[in-house]
């Protein structure tokens, strides 16, 4: 959860239609579910793109297929 912004306006989108989450508690529940379904506990994200405008920042990442 340290990778996510603090505050209840946090929004994440997953790969499934039912994986839209709003707020830290919902995002935490999704992250815990995702990791419980995984055999891996590490990931390499590359490339990373960050865009900022005033108090708003957006990040976009891809999982490195070579990792």
Buried (B, 14 or more C-beta within 10 A) or exposed (E): EEEBEEEEEBEBEEEEEEEEBEBBEBBBEBBEEEEEEEEEEEEEEEEEEEEEEEEEEEEEBEEEEEE
